[in-house]
Amino acid sequence: MHPNSDPARLSKWALLVSSVLSIVFLAAAAIRENVAAEWKGVQREYKTILLAKSADAVARRRAEAFSIEIRQVTVPALKVVDRCVSCHNGIEDGRMADQSQPHRTHSQELLKWHPVAKFGCTTCHQGQGLALTFNDAKGEEAFWDYPLLPAALTEATCATCHDPRALSRGSAAKLVRGMELFDVKGCASCHKIEGKGGSLGPALDNVGLKTKHQFMRAHLSGSQTTWNWHSEHLRDPGGLVPGTKMPSVGLTAAEREALTVYILSLRKRDLPEAYLANDKIEEKYAKLHPAAPKGEALYAKYCSHCHDTGLYARWSKNFKRFIPAIRNQAFLRLEDDECLAENILEGRPGTEMPGWGPKAGGLREAEIQAIVEYLRGETKFTALPPAPARGSAERGHRLFTMNCAGCHGVGGKNGFAPALANAVFQKAATDAFIAETIRNGRGNTPMPSFGRAGLGQQEIGDLLAYIRSLAQPVRQARSYGRAPERDQVAGSEER
Amino acid sequence: MADTREFIQNLKDTPRNLRASWLRLGKPPQSDRERSQATFHNFFLHLQSVRVHRNSLRFAYSLGLGLILTASFVVLTITGILLMVYYKPSTELAYNSIKDIHYVVPAGRFIRNIHRWSAHLMVFAVFLHMARVFYTGSYKKPREFNWLIGLALLVLTLALSFTGYLLPWDQLAFWAITIGANIANSPREVTDALGITRWFDMGGFQKQLLLGATYVGEEALIRFYVLHIVLLPLLCGAFMGLHFWRVRKDGGLSRDLTKDAPPASVLGRSMHVFQTSPSKTYGLMAIVRGRTPAVGRGPDGTVPSWPNLLWAYGAALMFTVAVSLGLSLLSDAPLKEMANPAIPENPAKAPWYFLGLQELVSYSAFMGGVGIPTIVLLGLALIPYLDRDPRGTGQWFGGPEGRRVAWKSALFGLASVISLLVFTVQLGWLRDWYPKIPQLMITAVNPGTVIVGIYMAWSLWVVKRTGSPRLAAIALFTCFQMGFVVLTLMGTVFRGPNWQFYWWPSQWPVH
């Protein structure tokens, strides 16, 4: 540097350039925020529409008084601040019915019951109410947990305050259809809602409020929303969640949509009393005071998904084993009501069959009794011929390996026929029942008659001894509906 | 009557007198004498000396980094105060108040962006500033203590940035601070392995102190807020004042004192060189100990601070402002979903400047979170006391030999850290080969400690070859810089869910 050159030359240039740049950036930011803002453009457009539509001087004055400003609906009770009305200005104005979005008016019928000031927008539609651009408000691309529900799925939020079945015809048709499908397709066989249902799948109480991050989306292509996930998952569960036990239910596209709406409607929100519709309160009351249970409906809801009609043993691809035919006459003749109830109550630990008692599947005793009655139908329990005396477990072991292990599995477990090394089975089944089943087989199931195949009384006795050695019967503190002297009446074990 | 007239006259003159009392000099200073007065008659300007050496004004020497740091601190203070007007430090309200700042507060989004970008700029500049001071040997006597103050400012800057990270209360914030708190908890790795956690739980104490609880919640938010807006800025401001004052006391910016001074003339006039005479009594300025710009030397190559230094101040301030504004226009400060302890981010990442540490933490929490940072900070603090050789001060790398060593060390540092990372990613580490190995072994021997060992060995080899602690220090510092850059990149770009290696974030599986 020359000693006499201006030492501040570089600084001066840097100051000039960065000051000019700063002013440019500030101007750009000011324009972006004050002139180019999306909502301002929308409001200017709306004002011209208002002016065009004003028929008389009063309307015209009102239109001219329409100021360009951020508008918001605040509902403290619902913790809602919705700025949607900054763009949807005509939402409550009936004259705007012929306009396109965002100016168009909301369905007046719905707004009559749900004034914007009381409910806000996101209470029903979801989305990011705080946002002021459509993309952010929609929230699918933004970091927002509950993006705007597509119009086709908006019914999902009705159930938050209503019993959809009580709504006037068609207002929540898709949601009601979804609820029906949930029962008809036997979803409750595996999924609990409010404590009632099977335990193979996750409980669904609050699934509608789960965010997309709570679902496995590694194999989800297209829209990453929860509803797309549910729809795809209903179509092909294994495709989204490899190794899932959830079967493909076989639904049409419309049915999948209806069921998705129902799934999204499952949300636990703590709402102020004032927001609960009367029908919702009645629905809750009805749950507390249920009508007499109907066995057939309960069977359809909780049992049919696995047991199907229950008349034939059914091969399950998912479970890799046979599912017992529980309405099969051959079976019902051998098993009394107490034994049936015991099986429903406790389930079969170690197999996919869950317990359905009050503490497990959430069914009340009356409901279990109703199912037992439905299973029983017209078929009477016939007194069983007495079982042969238990013989040698060692000989029984050999016989078991030769005759039974092929289906029931070595040691009576891990086969594709019912597990015998099972505490509940050991408790529910009497010697007479087992002996009779070995002797005569079970019609309409793969269990053949070993009596006809040549097993005599003594060999059956040996098998009994072996089978009884496979597991200890479960010890319950309280045994449901069982007469204390039952074992003696069936009269097998004492001998 | 005369009193009234005088009163009216005074009233009339008040604007003029007000101006005169405020601006005192009355007009822009013309002579050197007036320039000097403009400087030392002004509270804010008297921190700088009246004359400044030309070398201090050379951009290629200082890179303006100290000024940029000061400017970004000013920008951060102003935007921070504006943000405080709307920000609500509560877990219920914080997130929505940021949303409001973004969407409806006038210029709120822009101000928040500026705050975020100038914070990144400040962290970035503080690393560069340290490197500049190191490579020009500016930590040497008499500036050792200022180097320590600088280190304190480095730590304060990182702490300010880190505490600000939690305030938006979104997923990014929540999980980054969760990671940070677990790093504070990392001494447990050692105390657990020794089985003494029950009696001596350093990690648990640190975490508790930081969060006020065992999890990131309301208490943590308030603590971070208080740290971020009161305690740390005050400390930072105090240390900055100290730092500047010491710069002045230690004779301005460092420069090569062995170089021939330019002729003691300014704008063609020769200058009188002041020499102390033992028989005379002098004012305070003349007997200040050490090498002040004026004592015992001619004003060789100095120019008046007014206006030359002021131009530099203005340039640095406006440069910082322009960069922050430009970046703020291009890219918004992030705000993810509201914090939700039930949904862990995967990967949960700390702020970028801690991702090098997080990479080390992934090998050993204690070493990455406490051990190695302590070693590095101690090492940095010791540099001016281990390298007492005054030669090379004020020259980049202390001369051509230092430049060569720096280049070689950069290459060596890069090569060794990259090959170690490739090795670790490809083949794993001790735990993958010997699953039952005791944790203390891993704590002692992991890629982090190995790279520290390699760098130390390299520096020892340099000192053995050259016999110069200065060159060894350059070697070590350069290696650590390279390690820091590569590890930070590794943590930022190449680590995905479960801290697995990925070539690019777009390859991350959606979880």
Interface residues (C-beta under 8 A of the other chain):
Chain A: M1 P3 N4 P7 A8 L10 S11 K12 A14 L15 V17 S18 S19 L21 S22 F25 L26 A28 A29 R32 E33 I70 V81 R83 L130 A131 L132 D136 F143 W144 D145 T211 H213 Q214 M216 R217 A218 L220 Q224
Chain B: R54 L57 R58 F59 N96 K99 D100 Y103 V104 P106 A107 R109 F110 D170 Q171 P262 P263 S265 L267 G268 G301 V303 P307 N308 W311 A312 G314 A315 M318 F319 V321 A322 V323 L325 G326 S328 L329 L335 K336 E337 M338 N340 I343 P509 V510 H511
